[in-house]
Amino acid sequence: MATEQSEGIRAAAILARLDRLPGTRHVWKLIALLSLGGMFEFYDLFMTAYVVPGLMKSGLLANVSVSIFAGPAFRALHMFERLAQIDSDTTCGRSAAYAASALA
């Protein structure tokens, strides 16, 4: 019970800080860039989760084609994620690298 109240207080404090941000061009640019990154992330997830089974049902992809499509995609995502993690740990730290990638 106490932890739920402290989490609620902390969440309210974060929301209050966000409400106090001025509506400047810079803040709106950050919001737009984060939203754009989220859009591409969801597009990537839905492409492999919903579009490929639809292509299989229509007969455009065979079972072998799906593995050819999905296997390298997930392998490449994993490989680049590991490379980015190693690079961010050695050069500037994880929090700075995350902020830069989220805002770039």
Steps between C-alpha positions, in 0.01 A plus 500: 500500500777740591697424185193563284454840663868590458487394135187711453668800660807452282285470187312816595829684549621390155174610340521835677852553366383415147209742534740778596702462180449796270333430169801609299600392153781286644266303727254438218784387275608247763143374532468468123828312468411258780160441342657438161740247650210325671308488174787324323543260792134399491513473121788257527322293766169487316667422168644177633205419727197563277595566141709187444225259618260681268742453211527132587122458504467668162761266357761764419746351749570136560612366838860501383471863389387607846809356663713666234327831579480488879824321590751750363290794616510392863864393472595842366299678768677300770844556349457877466353524850808328643736723300315812615514383860874436488563834327286696743660335803852579383453852366239701685294285736159340460280785617663753270489257207132426562414869516693567181338213310153591623541864401693453176 
